Every structure is written in C-alpha cells, then in structure tokens.
Amino acid sequence: MANSSQLGFNLNTPITVSELTRRIKETLETGFADVWVQGEITGLRIPSSGHLYFSLKDKDAQIKAVFFRSGSRFLKFKPEDGLKVILRGRISLYEPRGEYQIIAEYMEPKGLGALQLAFLQLREKLEKEGLFAPERKRALPEYPKTVGVVTSPTGAAIRDILKVLKRRAPGVHVIIAPASVQGDSAPSEIARAIADLNEAGGLDVIIVGRGGGSMEDLAAFNSETVARAIHASAIPVISAVGHEVDFTIADFVADMRAPTPSAAAEIVAKSEEEVREKVRDLRSRLTYYASQLLRRTRNRLDSEMRVFVDPRRAIHEHLLRLDDKSGRLRMAMTYKLQGAKQRFERCVAWLSALEPLAPLTRGYSIARRLPGLEVLTDTGQVAPGDMLRIRLKSGELECRVEKILP
C-alpha cells in the first residue's frame, strides 16, 4: 500500500478534494497503465457519438468501462449485454464524479474468435431480414452469353475461371470487374464492382469469389456490405469463395453457391458434350412429335380424299345417318306424346271424380231450402210448409214439405 511519502504529500495536512482526486488519478493511471481484464458486459449504452459505455462484471464486483469510437469501430463483432469478453486497456479516473473506469483499447470475445462471433451475429441478422430466403433466389440462365466476374485480377481464382470457360464454352464473353478480395478496402471494392456490372447491363450472370484461405482472409465475403450488394443485384449472382468446406455470408445470400471458382465456371458454361446430348434429345423428341403429327394428318387426309374419290358414298352415308336420326326422333316424339296423353287423361278422370254435380248422373239429387238456397243434409234443417228446390240431372223442382219422416 502506498504511504504518504509515496503519494507525494502528508496525509495529516488537509488538501482539497480536487488535489486528492488528481493524486489518486495519477497513481491509478501510473500503476495500471496496461491491464487485461475478463468479465461480462452489462449496461451497454451506445449514444450518437458512437462511443461504447458499459460495465464489466463478474459474480463479486464490477467496473465501468468506455471504448471510444476511434477504436471500437474496428471491432469485428457486435458487443452486447451478457457477452463475456477479454479487454485490454488502462485505468483512469473521471475527476468530476470521482469514478474510476477502464479506457478500453482492445476487446475480443472470450472462448470464441471475434470473426467467428461476427459471422454468427451477421448471419442471424440477415436471416431474420429474409436475405437467405429460398423463394427470393433466382434461376440461372441455362446458356449465358456474357458472364461478369468480380475477383482479384491477379489471383488464382480468375485464372481458374478463365481456363474452365475457355475449355468448356469458348464463345462465352467474360467481363472482369477487378476488386481486392482481402483487406480493409475489400468489402467496399467488391460491392462497387457488383454495382458497376449491374449498371453496365447486358450480363446474364455474375461470379463473385476468390481462392481459399483463413477466416481472416475470407472476412470481406462475411461482411454486411458485400451481402447487401449481392442482395441488391438485378443480375443472378454465384458465390464462389474458398474451398469446398468454406462457407461465407456471401454463399447464403447469393442465388447459388459454388464450392470453388472453377466449379462456378462449370456451372455457367455447359460442356460441349452436354450441349450435344441436349441437341440429340431435342432432335429425338422433335422427330417423334413430327411423325405423330404427320400420321394424324395423313389419316385425316385419307378420310377426306374418300369424298373426292366417290362422293356418292359420302352422301349415302350422310343419308343413312339422317334416316337413322329421323327415325329415332319420331320414336322419341311418339313416346313423349303418348306419355303426355296418358297424364292428361288421368288428370281429367281425377277432376271428374271431384266434380260436385257428378253424383246427379247416377240418380242422386240436391235439395236446397228457399229462399236462401241452403243445401240440406239433415231433416232437422226444415219444417213442414218450407219451400225446397230440388236439383236433378236435368232441371230443377220446387216442392213444399208436407211431412217429415224419421
């Protein structure tokens, strides 16, 4: 522990708060000018200035930390609460509040490389936005005439692509948009090259790629800048980055992934043997359909020619069909009429049975009392002396009731 002489003043002599704070600040900054600390980020805050303000904690303690924008902008991953990190920096004291903190100069995730974490974070972000959705991927043209290539003009990738295209499809036109494929400027150069090819127009497909390498070497193809440039391309894009085991963000966004630049060239350029096989297949199918069409046409022509050879035969055939149809029509009409007649007769008989005056034809009569012509159904409706009108089958009678019989 530092004593008063080591601190440069006598503890028994009163000093101002500012002087004490300044002396503590000098002691801390001198004694802890370069420290490595590990802990968990908590309370992360990023104001408009771009500086990172947070606390670093473990189960027993915590310390405030700040990572100024001048250094934090070079981080390969996105800091977030709960992330365990290893941090290098220096201890400083903020005199107006008397608080000490770590001024961070370097930070990396604990247990996971910064590039790997950045890859996972960006993949999750873009996947949620739908940039990897299968339904947005476009089909490549089967026989492209003009192919754009975004890669280093001096790398092995461009030599491999040109070699394959020359061997398999020498007639394909190639437009090279040179770009750095490694380093800090690579993402912006690749994005600009993709945009330039789109602006030029006339291309059928674009190959974006480079040879294999470490994760640091392939970092440009794991950048958000390149991912969004591929997504914005109006021309289908093939990602051909690294070796077969390498996967990048560009692979997920592109319309198709090729395991190597050479494989990408093979995808866009069908070999001559494949084209010949395709032509043979098309010729065979064309011959078959032509023969079927010719056979049907010949049969129809033979049928029509018989009319010109013996027109009377065709007329007789039509007359026979006409007679047959006329006979069937007459039979059908007769059957319909008979059925209608039978239904009509049944209706007439049914109506006749319901006719109120029908019983008169069988000797019955209808008695009605005058003057109201009330129909009589019972002897209790009349008295001796009442006048009645009797309706017979033919004519009516007027009678007087003389006697009512039980």
JOBEL-V945685 format. One record per helix or strand of 2 or more residues. SS is the DSSP state (A for helix, B for strand). FROM is the first residue (numbers start at 1). LEN is the number of residues. Records with the same first field share a line. If there is no record, write none. Layout:
# JOBEL-V945685
SS: FROM-LEN + FROM-LEN
This chain:
# JOBEL-V945685
A: 4-4 + 17-15 + 69-4 + 114-16 + 134-3 + 156-13 + 186-15 + 219-4 + 224-9 + 249-5 + 261-8 + 272-38 + 311-43 + 358-5 + 379-3
B: 35-12 + 52-6 + 62-6 + 84-11 + 99-11 + 146-6 + 173-6 + 205-6 + 237-5 + 256-2 + 366-4 + 374-2 + 387-5 + 396-5
